[in-house]
Amino acid sequence: MKVLNYRELIVWQKAIDLVEFAYRLTRKFPKDELYGLTNQMRRASVSIPANIAEGQGRKGTGEFLHFLSISHGSLREVETHGFIAARLQYILDEDLKQLLDRCSEVGRLLNGLSNSLSR
């Protein structure tokens, strides 16, 4: 599978959508969380498409797979921040469900791309 540009990847596009959602969600967090959970969730979400792009720009498939693995770790970090935010009642259960649904979709796409590249 040859990808000429990371922007063609559906997983990258969906990851960008997840970043946008995470930023909108964290606007609801208390102002005293600006340098805490807000910052952590935003940075982790941005890391997902950034690592997809960086990995695709590398020379070898092994490097791409490594960066996809980092993206997957950041995805799990975003999910965890979502659970924490819900427990602290910064977001509603419906917000958490939407976040987890989006994370699930990106996770499936990351796995699919990783599996395809591994063949």
Backbone hydrogen bonds, N-H to C=O, Kabsch-Sander energy under -0.5 kcal/mol:
donor,donor_aa,acceptor,acceptor_aa,energy
3,V,1,M,-0.6
4,L,2,K,-0.6
8,E,5,N,-2.0
9,L,6,Y,-1.6
13,Q,9,L,-2.0
14,K,10,I,-2.9
15,A,11,V,-2.0
16,I,12,W,-2.1
17,D,13,Q,-1.8
18,L,14,K,-2.0
19,V,15,A,-2.0
20,E,16,I,-2.2
21,F,17,D,-2.3
22,A,18,L,-2.8
23,Y,19,V,-2.5
24,R,20,E,-2.2
25,L,21,F,-2.7
26,T,22,A,-2.5
27,R,23,Y,-0.8
28,K,25,L,-1.7
29,F,26,T,-1.2
33,E,30,P,-2.0
34,L,31,K,-1.8
36,G,33,E,-1.6
38,T,33,E,-1.7
39,N,33,E,-0.7
40,Q,36,G,-2.5
41,M,37,L,-2.7
42,R,38,T,-2.3
43,R,39,N,-2.7
44,A,40,Q,-2.4
45,S,41,M,-2.2
46,V,42,R,-2.3
47,S,43,R,-1.8
48,I,44,A,-0.8
48,I,45,S,-0.8
50,A,46,V,-1.7
51,N,47,S,-2.3
52,I,48,I,-1.6
53,A,49,P,-2.5
54,E,50,A,-2.6
55,G,51,N,-2.6
56,Q,52,I,-2.3
57,G,53,A,-1.5
58,R,54,E,-0.5
58,R,55,G,-1.1
64,F,60,G,-1.9
65,L,61,T,-2.8
66,H,62,G,-1.9
67,F,63,E,-2.2
68,L,64,F,-2.2
69,S,65,L,-2.0
70,I,66,H,-1.8
71,S,67,F,-2.3
72,H,68,L,-2.1
73,G,69,S,-2.0
74,S,70,I,-2.3
75,L,71,S,-2.2
76,R,72,H,-1.9
77,E,73,G,-1.7
78,V,74,S,-2.2
79,E,75,L,-2.1
80,T,76,R,-2.2
81,H,77,E,-2.5
82,G,78,V,-2.1
83,F,79,E,-2.2
84,I,80,T,-2.3
85,A,81,H,-2.7
86,A,82,G,-2.3
87,R,83,F,-2.4
88,L,84,I,-2.1
89,Q,86,A,-1.3
90,Y,85,A,-3.1
91,I,85,A,-0.9
96,L,92,L,-2.1
97,K,93,D,-2.5
98,Q,94,E,-2.3
99,L,95,D,-2.5
100,L,96,L,-3.0
101,D,97,K,-2.5
102,R,98,Q,-2.3
103,C,99,L,-2.6
104,S,100,L,-2.6
105,E,101,D,-2.1
106,V,102,R,-2.3
107,G,103,C,-2.7
108,R,104,S,-2.5
109,L,105,E,-2.2
110,L,106,V,-2.7
111,N,107,G,-2.6
112,G,108,R,-2.5
113,L,109,L,-2.5
114,S,110,L,-2.7
115,N,111,N,-2.8
116,S,112,G,-2.3
117,L,113,L,-2.4
118,S,114,S,-1.8
119,R,115,N,-0.9
119,R,116,S,-0.5
